[in-house]
Amino acid sequence: MPKRVYVISSREDRPKARQSLAKALAEAGHQVVDELLPDVDGAVVVIGPGALHSSKVFQATQQLLALQNDRWFPVVPLLADGMDLAQVRASALQALGGIQMSRAASLQHRITDTLAALGAGRQVPAERVHHPFTTIRVINASPLGAVTSVTTGEVAGSPVVAAACDNGEVQVWQLLDRTARPLVLIGHDGPVWTVAIGRALGRDVIVSGGNDHAVRIWDAVTGESLAVLTGHQSAVNCVAISPTGTHVASASEVTGTLYWQLHDGGPNAVPAHSFKAATAVAFHGDEILVGTSTGTLHQLNIEDRTTTSIGELAVAVTAVAADGPIIVSGGDDGFVQEWNLSRPVESHPGGVRAVAVGVLNGVDVVVSGGKDSLVQVWELASDDIRKLEGHSQTVRGVAVGTIEDQSVIVSGGDDGMVRIWGDVVADHVEWLSDSPSDEDLLMRRPLARSVAARLRRMNDDEPGTSFLVHVDGPWGAGKSTLLKFLEKELEPAFTPIHFNAWAESGVGPAWWALLTKLRTAVSKQRRWPGRVWLRLREAVARLRRVGAPVALAFIGLIALAGLVWWLFSPAAIKQISNTITGALAAIGTFGAGALVVSRFLLWDSARGAKLFEQSNTNPMLEVSRHFGWLMARSKKPVVFFIDDLDRCQDTYVVELLDNVQTLVRDASKRSAHFVVSADGAWIRTSYELAYEKFSEAVSAPGQPLGYLFLDKFFQLRIPVPSIDAPRQQQYLRELLKGPVTSTKELAEEEHRVREQLTKSTTEAQVIETLESASAEVRDRVAETALDKLTTPEAVAATEHSLQRFAPLLPPNPRTMKRFVNAYSALRAVRTLEGNPVRVESLALWTIIEIRWPSLADYLRTHPEAISLVGKDELDDVPERLRALFGDPALRMIAKADFDATTIRSCCGVSIPTDR
């Protein structure tokens, strides 16, 4: 049937999108009108850069949305080329951001989807071939329990999936940034049954409902709880956010349906028709669809609060969804009903548990999940039904979304799995977990072995001395994998203690978390009788330490009572003394006992630890003593592996590292070792923020305050190795399970290089051998080369060779030790990268990193600046570094054949030349 479609756009935008839309509408037999006439059948808002700031488009949009509230009237946004949803949501047209719009890669596909949303017919291009969907990613949420609901959407312009779980949590995963940890939303008391993502209150939000009768609104970016909506008297089965972001609706079987009006000042509850036994809700424009356990499906108008009955089923409505003209529901009979077409489709024997409506590759579909553990995709135009197998138990949540213009389906169920389904042609390789790997594809294990050997030597040569190692690298560089290999290299001679700083940061004081981890590790070294005995001994030790002052005070009280008795006549004061003595004894006993017991018990909980800090004048002294007591009972040396520190707030970073320093400094006979995995820039910035007032007074040229703290804390810094081109190709080939290629020439070269390495006895000989090899062979023999470099003979020769660089270092033993440690670490990393840097070059670069770390940071990204040393024209150099370019020591380095190419080689093969 021909339609009249009102099209609004900005004159400032290129006319291509509007002209192409008008042509497509005309070819389909429809008429484009330029005015909002009473008899138009729908509207399209063409969104280009100019439309975002056009008052005309804004006013027209407000009129259209108001008209949409009065009657069913499709308003469809059409994105011009180069535009995305994030731009719309950040503009005056943000109300359109809550309306479904096509984000297909090509304009023609977006226009095709727009015509479908208008109900104006569909033109499916011949080249769009249907491909089967398959699992492209699996997120294991089983530790959280069953997944009860899933949804997908965009947060800060990036696609995410959110899952509600029966353990009381909602977790939100980034779908593009695989290195990002999930955002965890904790607040419900009991299982969470439903979750939704949308735009409201001027931000991206997540709405959840649970067994605790509460509806919660969260900031989707920060995880902050924005509001708790109460009023339900039973578990909340379903929640929904209106497309305009103005309302939230929820359903429960006892209370029925509630909805709230949202604004910047907070949510206002609006009385709603109490559809008893409400089991499902969804927004259809500005109307609310309500399904009930009695089988009825209602439509509630928010403005006038009138209701319309859409239809009835013979069974309970378990799920409902809507998109444009499409309204669907699922029931306990296993059928999915599309109400406009008035035809049910049997989908899930045993019952439907979830439905969703969307567009997959330009085709309108209904996706459902049920008790049969299947996800089914019903194409409305063709009635084709696809079954997606993967879940092992009931599927309780489904959603339709996009990832970088690729259509995807998200599902979750009782098996604890969240599955993302996609087109096998678009992505035929299963997505991989970003957790630390057990397989060494990037030569992390040899580096871990080298660090472990150094730590063992340190522990043997200087018992009682703590060794602090910093594993430095950006997010996703493989720091956690390196820690995992390092732990395996140190076992069983050492006791490893895993400390996830990010997870512990919200629990209690840092010292309490460290002490608790140590107690648990020392206890696990023993069998059960030994653990009980250790616990009793620890109780006695703590009681003796915190109880002695109170015991002395109590003894003094008894002595004073005896003195009073001796000075006065017993007969005269007998009655008084009995009373006073009894009272004082009772008070003293109670006070002493209460204080001792309270101090003893305070350490066994995070809340008690905070109270202990407040009730003690020097809490860290007692903590350090008890830490030392536990260390003395450890049967093995202890190594703390602190991970994810670069995800914590700056205050916790400072608190944790300061506590570590206190525990290490005050250790007596035995101390723990610490390996801290974090981005160095994160740690530096944390300290610079904490001690901002002292920054200018303490910092030196090339050594800002943050670097001084790093220098103070760590004896050894291990940068995570970069990936050179051959290893990058090999790594990708391994991930794709591709064939491993080799040639006779490569095999012969590898054999020759290995023979030369066997004969090498010094570092210079090893480097010379690697320089003569091809990049592929260097990668293959890197582990062997590192083993040669770490033999006692080679280490002694290297340390002797490095003594000639002493004049370029400050005259103190500590700096010389740091120089040797830093050089050895860099040599190991560069060797594993297949990067044979000459001894002199790497030594000079190490000196720059130690003496002027901020200059080293600048030269990493601007290596050509080394040619400006000693020059007067320094306009391109940051002002804070200009004084260093005249330093005599730096001038000596610059004259020693030390150029930009050398710096790139010293820094690692993947360091960019400019930013």
Buried (B, 14 or more C-beta within 10 A) or exposed (E): EEBBBBBBBBEEBBEEBBEBBBEBBEEBEBEBBEEEEEEBBBBBBBBBBBBBEBEEBBEBBEBBBEBBBEEEBBBBBBBBEEBEBBBBBEBBBBBBBBBBBBBBEEBEBBBBBBBBBBBBBBBBEEEEEBEEBBBBBBBEBEEBBBBBBBBBBBBEEBBBBBBBBBBBBBBBBBBEEEEBBBBEBEBBEBBBBBBBBBBBBEBBBBBBBBBBBBBBBBBBBEBEEBBEBEBBEEBBBBBBBBBBBBBBBBBBBEBBBBBBBBEEEEBEEEEBBEBBBBBBBBBBBBBBBBBBBBBBBBBBBBEEEEBEEBBEBEBBBBBBBBBBBBBBBBBBBBBBBBBBBEEBBEBBEEBBBBBBBBBBBBBBBBBBBBBBBBBBBBBBEEEEBBEBEBBEBBBBBBBBBBBEEBBBBBBBBBBBBBBBBBBBEBBEEEBEEEEBBEEBBBBBBBBBBBBBBBBBEBBEEEEEBBBBBBBBBEBEBBBBBBBBBBBEBBEEEBBBBBBBBBBBBEBBBBBBBBBBBBBEBBBEBBEEEEBEEBEEEBEEBBBEBBBEEBEEEBEEBEEEBEEBBEEEEEEEBEEEBEEBBEEBBEEBEEBBEEBBEBBBEBBEBBEBBBBBBEEBEEBBEBBBBBBBBBBEBBEBBBBBBBBBBBBBEBEBBBBBBBBBBBBBEBBEEBBBBBBBBBBBEBBBBBBBBBBEEEBEEEBEBBBBBBBBBBBEBBBBBBBBBBBBEBBBBBEEBEEEEEEEEEEEEBEEBBEBBBEBBEEBEBBBBBBBBBEEBBBBBBBBBBBBBBBBBBEEEBBEBBEEBBEEBEEBBEEEEEBBEBBBBBBBBBBBBBBBBBBBBBBBBBBBBBBBBBBBBBBBBBBBEBBBBBEBBEEEEBEEBEEBBEEBBEBEBBEBBBEEEBEBEBBBBBBBBEBEEEE
